[in-house]
Amino acid sequence: MKSKIVINENLLIRILKKYLLTALLIGVLVSGIGVYASMRLQAKSYTSSGEMVQNDNNYNLISSYQQFVTSKKFLKIMDGEIAKSHWKNKTTKKDYDLTITKAASNSSSSPFFTLNVSSDDAEYSTYLAEIGMKMLVANIGEYLSGANISILSNASVGKLNTSHKKTFMLAVIEFVIAFLIASLWMIYKELYLGKVKDEEFIADVFHLNNLGVIEMPEKK
């Protein structure tokens, strides 16, 4: 009949003292490797932004600019400008996103807004943001009556898009999984892969003094 192992408080304390630090280190190591691999494998994108302003009191028009910069007409204008630049032979020249965001205050009465461009190349994103702002100023009045906007700043250097919250959550999940697996394996190893691992096992678990060690004679 297979012997039953009773897990008591003393045994749990022994396991924690013996394996907790190792399990924590394994969790940190696996989490770090997982985050690094994820960041290396995921498709990179870079965003460049330029600040603009609505020069009159028609602040409500800003919400319409997003529709305009994503329209086929505006994208065709952008394609024409790209075709005249040194980016014309870029294989992914049409793979970019244009967005309009209001000022950080998110006030409906704020005249300030930002044009953002994301692509797979930092310099290309900066170029597109510069061209996008110029084409928006030059063409918006033709499609939105009364629109009067101007450029406040040059396009920023394209920055790598990273989600710190997503990366943090990934790191936490991988740490917890690795820690639990390592802990369960070490508990299994302590309980089933040999009952007595060292001379302190009886003293730690059952609080019995070590009375001595009996050496078993080797079989001939």
N, C-alpha and C positions, 0 to 999 in steps of 0.2 A: 504493500500500500504506500502511495506517495505521501511523503511528509508535508504537512501544511505549515507555511511560514506565516507567523503572526507579526504584523507590522505595528509596533508600539511607538510611543513617543520618543523613547531613547534611540530606537533604530532610525527614526526620521531625522532626529538631531544629528546623528552620526553621518547619515547620508548628506545632509545639508552642509555640514562642516567639511566633508571630504570632497564633494563634487560641485557645490554651488558656484564657486569661482570659475571652475573649468567650463561649466554649462554657460555661464554668462559670457565668457571669452569666446566660446564657439558661436553664440548668438550674435555677438558684435561682429565677429569676423565674417560670418555668412551674410549678415545684413550689409556690411560694407561692400563685399564682393558683388552682391545682387544689385545694389544701387549703382555701382560703377559700371557693371555690365549693361544695365538698363539705359544709362545715359550714353554709353558708347554705341548701342545698337539702334536707339530710336532716331527717327529722321529729325535733323536739326533745322530750325527756322530762325530767321533773324528779323527783327522789327526796327524800322526807322520811323520817326515821327517829326512832324512840323507843326508849329502853332500858327493859327490863323484867327482872324477876327471879322465879325459882321459889323460893318461900319455905320449902320443905321439902326432903327428901332425894330426892324423885322426879325426879331430873335427866333420867332417860330419857324423861320425858313431853315434853320440849322438842322432840324430833324429830317428835312427833305434832302439834305446833301448826301446822306448815306445812300438813298435810293439812286441819286444821280451818278455817284462815283462807281456804282456797281451795275449801271445800265450798259447795254450793248453799245450805245452811242459813245459813251465816255471811254469804254474799254477799247473801242475802235480808234479813238483819238490817241490813246496811250500806245496802242500797237503801232500807229504811224510814227510816233516819236521814237519808240524803241528801234524801229526799222532804220532810222537815220543815225543811230548811235553805234558805238563799238560793241554794244550788247546784242546786236541783231542776229548773230550766229549762236547765241546761247541756246542750248537745247531745251532748257526749262524756262524760257523767257516769258511764257504766258502763265506759269505757275506762281501766282502771287495773289495776295488778298489785300483789298483796300477797305478801310473802315474809317468812319468819322465818329469821334467821341467828343462830348461836351466837356466844359471845364470841370476841374476836380470838384468844385462846389456843387456841380450838378444842378445849378440854379437855372430855371427856365428863362430868367431875364439876363443871364450872362451872355455877352456877345462873343466870348472866346470859345474856340473849339480846336480840335487837333485832327490832322489827317495822318493815319497810320498805314504803313505798308509792310507786309511780311512776305519773305521769300526764303529760298534756300541759300542765299549768298548775302553777306553783310553789306558789301559795296553796292550790290544790285538793289537792295532794299533802300539804301540811301539815295541812289540815283532815281528810283521810282518815286520816292517821296518828294524829291525836288521837282521832278517833272509833273507829278500829280498835282502839287499845289499850283504850279504855273498854269496848267491846263484847266484847273478848276476856276481860277480867277478869270482866265481868258474866255471861258465858255459858259459859265453858270448863268450869266445874264440872258443868254439866248433861250434858256429853257425855264428859268424861274424869274419872272418879271419882278423887278425891284431888288434883286439880290445884288448886294454891293459888298464885296469882301476883299481882304488884302492879307498878305503874308507878314507874320510877325517875326519869324525866326527861320533860319536855315534848317534843313532836315538834319536830325541827329545821326550820329554814327550807328549803323545797324548793330543791335545788341541781341545776343543769343536768348531765345525764349526758354525760360525754365519755370516750372511750377514747383515752388518750394514746398507748398502744402502737399502736393501729390508725391513728391520725393520723400518727404518726411513720413507720410502714411505708408509708403512702400517699405521704407526702412524699418518702421515699427512692426509691420506684419511679418516681414522676413525674420526679424529678431525673435518675435514671439514663437513662430513656428520652429525655428532652429533651436531655441532654448528648450521648448517642450520636448522635441524629439531627443535632444541630447540628454535631458533630465530623465526621460523614460528609459532610455538605453542604459544609463548609469545605474538607475534603480534596479532594472532587470539584471544587470551584471552583478550588482551587489547581492541580490537575493537568490539568484538561480545559478549563476556560473561559479559555484563553489560557495558553501555556506560560511566558512570562516576564512577570511582573507588575510588576517594578520593577528598578531598576539593580543592586540587591544580590543578585538571584536567583542569578546565575552564581557570585558570590563565596561565597554561603552554601552552595550545593549542591555546587559543583565545586571550591571553594577556588582559583579563578582570579581574578587581579587584574582590576579593571575597566580595560580598555584604552581605553575611549572609547565615545561614543555616536554612532551614525550616524543622522542625521535623513533620513528618506525624503521625497523631493520629492512635493508634492501633484500628483495627476493633474488635468490641465486638460481 
